[in-house]
Amino acid sequence: MALIQTGAVWQFENEFELEELLWHNLSKLLNLKPFKRQFSVRGQFCDILAIADNRQLVIIELKNVEDRYVVQQLTRYYDALKQEQPFGDEVNWEKPIRLMAIAPSFHSDTVIDCTYNTLNIELLRFDFEERDQELYLRVIESSSEVASMPVPSSLKTPPAEVAIAGPPRKLLNWLSDSPEAEFQGMMGVREQLLGFDKRIKEVVEPQAIIYGKGKTKPCAEIRRQNVGVSSKSPKWMPRLFLWLPDLDGNSRILRMIIGSDESWKHVEAVGYCPTACRTKRIWHLPRHLEIVSGCYGYDSTLQKYGQALSADGEECLLPKLVELALHVWLSRI
């Protein structure tokens, strides 16, 4: 995460950074429990859904810059959630839904919209303030501060040599129903890919997000795969593909689908997947490496994959496998 400073003014680098900080500090700042982020309902995507102590649902829309249409957005979210009423017993639907907009400032039209809207919409501003040589994030309602917190020092570190923009909307949509561990794991993989070399671009296609020097020299790809029991009850999950050495001992570089745990940290298998999400061959890690370790012609490939293993050789780490794909990509361009 990062803040940028212009003169004496601090601001979030993008809206994703604002969402990250608020999501992890909702309890501290607003006495709310984080519940869902980028939640999809009837084609609408709510930035944050939170729950109050009385199980009341709170819809929070975030803006990193002034936006005069935030009231209309919250109204549509309210209608969709009121009609659907998901979440079962986790939300008390007899309680009125709270609507909250958080932004650095609000247009005068927004204030007028709230005045004549039949829904009660809370407008909260945020800004930054220096106190005793420390930077604080403040949350303000009307002209009164309702909460504040010191900004973590990591936010103010100088930007890396490779500037990484916020994730594209398509990726956030794909991850809208993902558990927090999977969301953070995917964000970590994305940062690892884009931070490796300034020539690596993020190309958003209708069915995929490709990472590499354009579409002709990829090193990674993200797609959604239906892992539900049938087409009538789909369950969509994000899938990572890496261009890696062939584990059958050939010198080819293959497009591999990565089977990992929910945290996107530990690899359980890789599968040869030449197109879309159809897997032709699967190798289980690290067991497959042990089986073929003595075979002729495998030494070079196994040595490269072996770098992804933990020190005790009992698990394969996804960041190490991504690193292998990045170095393979570097050797091909």
C-alpha positions as CSV (number, residue, x, y, z in Angstrom):
1,M,0.0,0.0,0.0
2,A,1.2,3.6,-0.6
3,L,0.3,7.2,0.0
4,I,1.5,10.0,-2.3
5,Q,2.4,13.5,-1.1
6,T,1.9,16.7,-3.1
7,G,3.3,19.6,-1.2
8,A,1.9,19.2,2.3
9,V,-1.1,17.2,1.1
10,W,-1.3,13.4,1.5
11,Q,-3.6,11.2,-0.5
12,F,-4.1,7.5,-1.3
13,E,-2.4,6.4,-4.4
14,N,-5.6,4.8,-5.6
15,E,-9.0,3.7,-4.4
16,F,-7.8,0.1,-3.7
17,E,-5.3,1.4,-1.2
18,L,-8.1,3.3,0.6
19,E,-10.2,0.1,0.7
20,E,-7.3,-1.9,2.0
21,L,-6.7,0.4,5.0
22,L,-10.3,0.8,5.9
23,W,-11.2,-2.9,5.5
24,H,-8.5,-3.8,8.1
25,N,-9.4,-1.0,10.5
26,L,-13.2,-0.9,10.3
27,S,-13.6,-1.9,14.0
28,K,-11.1,0.7,15.2
29,L,-12.4,3.5,13.1
30,L,-16.2,2.9,12.8
31,N,-16.9,0.1,15.3
32,L,-18.0,-2.2,12.5
33,K,-17.2,-5.7,11.7
34,P,-15.8,-6.2,8.1
35,F,-18.1,-8.7,6.3
36,K,-17.7,-8.6,2.5
37,R,-15.7,-6.6,0.0
38,Q,-16.4,-6.0,-3.7
39,F,-19.6,-8.0,-3.2
40,S,-21.6,-8.6,-6.3
41,V,-25.4,-8.4,-6.3
42,R,-27.6,-8.0,-9.3
43,G,-24.8,-6.6,-11.4
44,Q,-23.8,-4.1,-8.7
45,F,-20.5,-4.2,-6.8
46,C,-20.4,-2.9,-3.3
47,D,-17.0,-1.8,-2.1
48,I,-17.5,-2.9,1.5
49,L,-20.3,-4.6,3.5
50,A,-20.0,-4.4,7.2
51,I,-22.1,-5.5,10.2
52,A,-22.8,-3.6,13.3
53,D,-23.1,-5.1,16.8
54,N,-26.8,-5.6,16.4
55,R,-26.3,-7.5,13.1
56,Q,-27.4,-4.5,11.1
57,L,-26.0,-4.4,7.6
58,V,-23.9,-1.4,6.6
59,I,-23.1,-0.6,2.9
60,I,-20.0,1.5,2.5
61,E,-19.0,3.1,-0.8
62,L,-15.5,4.5,-1.0
63,K,-14.2,7.3,-3.2
64,N,-10.6,8.5,-3.4
65,V,-11.7,11.7,-5.2
66,E,-14.9,13.7,-5.1
67,D,-17.7,12.0,-7.0
68,R,-21.2,13.6,-7.3
69,Y,-23.0,10.3,-8.1
70,V,-22.3,8.4,-4.9
71,V,-25.8,8.8,-3.6
72,Q,-27.3,7.1,-6.7
73,Q,-24.8,4.2,-6.3
74,L,-25.7,3.6,-2.7
75,T,-29.4,3.7,-3.6
76,R,-29.0,1.0,-6.2
77,Y,-27.0,-1.1,-3.8
78,Y,-29.7,-0.7,-1.2
79,D,-32.4,-1.8,-3.6
80,A,-30.5,-4.9,-4.8
81,L,-29.6,-6.1,-1.3
82,K,-33.1,-5.3,0.1
83,Q,-34.6,-7.4,-2.7
84,E,-32.2,-10.3,-2.4
85,Q,-31.7,-10.4,1.3
86,P,-28.7,-12.8,1.3
87,F,-26.5,-14.0,4.2
88,G,-29.2,-15.9,6.1
89,D,-28.9,-15.5,9.8
90,E,-25.8,-13.4,9.7
91,V,-27.8,-10.2,9.0
92,N,-30.9,-9.0,10.8
93,W,-33.0,-7.8,7.9
94,E,-35.6,-6.3,10.3
95,K,-33.0,-3.6,11.0
96,P,-32.8,-0.7,8.4
97,I,-29.7,-1.0,6.2
98,R,-27.2,1.7,6.9
99,L,-25.7,3.6,3.9
100,M,-22.3,5.2,4.2
101,A,-20.1,7.1,1.8
102,I,-16.5,7.8,2.6
103,A,-14.6,10.3,0.5
104,P,-12.1,13.2,0.8
105,S,-14.8,15.7,-0.1
106,F,-18.4,15.8,-1.3
107,H,-19.8,17.9,-4.1
108,S,-22.6,20.3,-3.2
109,D,-24.9,18.3,-5.5
110,T,-24.3,15.2,-3.3
111,V,-25.4,17.1,-0.2
112,I,-28.6,18.2,-2.0
113,D,-29.3,14.6,-3.1
114,C,-29.0,13.4,0.5
115,T,-31.3,16.2,1.7
116,Y,-34.1,15.1,-0.5
117,N,-33.5,11.3,-0.6
118,T,-35.8,9.3,1.5
119,L,-32.9,7.1,2.6
120,N,-30.6,8.1,5.4
121,I,-27.1,8.4,3.8
122,E,-24.1,9.1,6.1
123,L,-21.4,11.3,4.4
124,L,-18.0,10.8,6.1
125,R,-14.9,12.7,4.9
126,F,-11.4,11.5,5.5
127,D,-8.1,13.5,5.5
128,F,-4.6,13.3,6.9
129,E,-3.2,15.4,9.8
130,E,0.4,15.7,11.2
131,R,0.5,15.3,14.9
132,D,3.8,15.3,16.9
133,Q,5.7,14.3,13.7
134,E,3.3,11.4,13.0
135,L,0.7,11.2,10.2
136,Y,-2.9,10.4,11.2
137,L,-5.9,9.4,9.1
138,R,-9.0,11.2,10.3
139,V,-12.7,10.3,9.7
140,I,-15.0,13.4,9.9
141,E,-18.8,13.7,9.9
142,S,-20.0,17.3,9.3
143,S,-17.2,19.2,10.9
144,S,-16.5,16.9,13.8
145,E,-13.8,14.2,13.9
146,V,-15.4,10.8,14.7
147,A,-12.2,8.7,14.7
148,S,-8.6,8.8,13.9
149,M,-5.6,6.4,13.7
150,P,-1.9,6.7,13.0
151,V,-0.9,5.8,9.5
152,P,1.4,2.7,9.3
153,S,4.9,3.8,8.4
154,S,4.9,1.2,5.6
155,L,2.4,3.4,3.7
156,K,4.8,6.3,3.6
157,T,7.8,4.4,2.2
158,P,9.1,5.6,-1.2
159,P,7.5,3.9,-4.2
160,A,9.3,0.9,-5.7
161,E,11.2,1.3,-8.9
162,V,8.3,-0.3,-10.7
163,A,5.0,1.6,-9.9
164,I,2.1,-0.8,-9.6
165,A,-1.4,0.6,-10.3
166,G,-4.4,-0.7,-8.5
167,P,-5.9,-4.0,-9.7
168,P,-8.3,-3.8,-12.7
169,R,-12.0,-4.0,-12.1
170,K,-12.3,-7.4,-13.8
171,L,-9.9,-8.9,-11.3
172,L,-11.7,-7.4,-8.3
173,N,-15.0,-8.7,-9.7
174,W,-13.6,-12.2,-10.1
175,L,-12.4,-12.1,-6.4
176,S,-15.6,-10.6,-5.0
177,D,-16.7,-13.8,-3.4
178,S,-13.2,-15.1,-2.5
179,P,-12.2,-15.6,1.1
180,E,-9.9,-13.0,2.5
181,A,-6.8,-15.3,2.5
182,E,-7.4,-16.0,-1.3
183,F,-7.9,-12.3,-2.0
184,Q,-4.6,-11.4,-0.3
185,G,-2.8,-14.3,-1.8
186,M,-3.8,-13.2,-5.3
187,M,-2.9,-9.6,-4.7
188,G,0.6,-10.8,-3.5
189,V,1.1,-12.8,-6.7
190,R,0.0,-9.9,-8.8
191,E,2.5,-7.5,-7.1
192,Q,5.2,-10.1,-7.5
193,L,4.6,-10.3,-11.2
194,L,4.3,-6.6,-11.9
195,G,7.1,-5.6,-9.6
196,F,9.6,-7.9,-11.2
197,D,10.3,-6.0,-14.4
198,K,8.8,-2.7,-15.8
199,R,8.4,-4.5,-19.1
200,I,5.7,-6.8,-17.6
201,K,2.3,-5.4,-18.5
202,E,-1.2,-6.4,-17.2
203,V,-3.4,-7.0,-20.3
204,V,-7.1,-7.4,-19.6
205,E,-8.9,-9.6,-22.0
206,P,-12.6,-10.6,-22.0
207,Q,-11.9,-14.0,-20.5
208,A,-8.4,-13.6,-19.0
209,I,-5.8,-11.2,-17.5
210,I,-2.4,-11.8,-19.0
211,Y,1.0,-10.8,-17.6
212,G,4.0,-10.4,-19.8
213,K,5.5,-8.4,-22.6
214,G,2.2,-8.2,-24.4
215,K,0.2,-11.3,-25.3
216,T,3.0,-12.9,-27.3
217,K,5.5,-13.2,-24.5
218,P,3.4,-14.1,-21.4
219,C,4.7,-15.4,-18.1
220,A,1.4,-15.7,-16.2
221,E,-2.4,-15.6,-16.7
222,I,-5.4,-15.4,-14.5
223,R,-8.8,-16.9,-15.5
224,R,-12.0,-17.9,-13.8
225,Q,-12.8,-21.6,-13.8
226,N,-16.2,-23.2,-12.9
227,V,-15.5,-25.9,-10.2
228,G,-19.2,-26.4,-9.4
229,V,-20.8,-29.8,-9.6
230,S,-22.7,-28.8,-12.8
231,S,-23.3,-26.0,-15.2
232,K,-26.6,-25.3,-13.4
233,S,-24.9,-24.7,-10.1
234,P,-21.6,-23.0,-11.1
235,K,-18.9,-22.1,-8.5
236,W,-16.4,-19.8,-10.1
237,M,-12.8,-19.6,-8.8
238,P,-9.8,-17.6,-9.9
239,R,-7.1,-19.8,-11.5
240,L,-3.4,-19.0,-12.0
241,F,-1.4,-20.2,-15.0
242,L,2.3,-20.0,-15.3
243,W,4.7,-20.7,-18.2
244,L,7.1,-23.3,-16.7
245,P,9.5,-26.0,-17.9
246,D,8.1,-29.3,-19.0
247,L,8.2,-31.8,-16.1
248,D,8.5,-34.7,-18.6
249,G,12.1,-33.8,-19.2
250,N,11.7,-32.0,-22.6
251,S,13.1,-28.6,-23.2
252,R,9.7,-27.0,-23.9
253,I,8.1,-24.3,-21.9
254,L,4.5,-25.2,-21.1
255,R,1.4,-23.3,-19.9
256,M,0.7,-24.8,-16.5
257,I,-2.4,-24.5,-14.4
258,I,-1.4,-24.2,-10.7
259,G,-3.3,-26.1,-8.0
260,S,-2.7,-24.3,-4.8
261,D,-4.3,-24.0,-1.4
262,E,-6.7,-21.3,-0.5
263,S,-4.0,-18.9,0.6
264,W,-2.2,-19.1,-2.7
265,K,1.0,-19.9,-0.9
266,H,1.5,-23.7,-1.2
267,V,1.4,-25.6,-4.5
268,E,-0.1,-29.1,-4.5
269,A,0.0,-29.8,-8.3
270,V,0.7,-28.4,-11.7
271,G,-1.0,-29.4,-14.9
272,Y,-0.3,-29.0,-18.5
273,C,-3.1,-26.7,-19.8
274,P,-2.5,-25.6,-23.4
275,T,-5.8,-23.7,-23.8
276,A,-8.4,-22.2,-21.5
277,C,-8.8,-24.4,-18.4
278,R,-8.6,-28.0,-19.8
279,T,-5.8,-29.9,-18.2
280,K,-4.1,-32.7,-20.2
281,R,-1.4,-33.9,-17.7
282,I,-1.1,-33.4,-13.9
283,W,2.1,-33.6,-11.8
284,H,1.7,-33.7,-8.0
285,L,4.4,-31.8,-6.1
286,P,6.7,-32.6,-4.5
287,R,5.9,-36.4,-4.9
288,H,6.3,-36.3,-8.7
289,L,9.8,-34.8,-8.3
290,E,10.8,-37.7,-6.1
291,I,9.5,-40.3,-8.5
292,V,11.4,-39.0,-11.5
293,S,14.5,-37.7,-9.7
294,G,16.7,-40.5,-11.1
295,C,15.5,-40.5,-14.7
296,Y,17.7,-39.5,-17.5
297,G,17.3,-36.0,-18.9
298,Y,15.4,-34.6,-16.0
299,D,18.2,-33.1,-14.0
300,S,18.0,-29.6,-15.4
301,T,14.3,-29.3,-15.1
302,L,14.1,-30.8,-11.6
303,Q,16.8,-28.5,-10.4
304,K,14.7,-25.5,-11.4
305,Y,11.5,-26.9,-9.8
306,G,13.5,-27.9,-6.8
307,Q,14.2,-24.2,-6.0
308,A,10.4,-23.9,-5.3
309,L,10.5,-26.5,-2.6
310,S,10.8,-25.5,1.1
311,A,14.0,-26.3,2.9
312,D,12.7,-29.7,4.2
313,G,11.4,-30.6,0.7
314,E,7.9,-31.3,1.9
315,E,6.0,-28.5,0.2
316,C,6.2,-26.4,-2.9
317,L,5.9,-22.6,-2.3
318,L,3.9,-20.6,-4.8
319,P,6.0,-17.4,-4.6
320,K,9.0,-19.5,-5.5
321,L,7.2,-21.1,-8.5
322,V,6.2,-17.6,-9.6
323,E,9.8,-16.6,-9.4
324,L,10.8,-19.5,-11.6
325,A,8.2,-18.5,-14.2
326,L,9.5,-14.9,-14.1
327,H,13.1,-16.0,-14.7
328,V,11.9,-18.4,-17.5
329,W,10.1,-15.4,-19.1
330,L,13.2,-13.3,-18.8
331,S,15.3,-15.9,-20.6
332,R,12.7,-16.0,-23.5
333,I,12.4,-12.3,-24.3
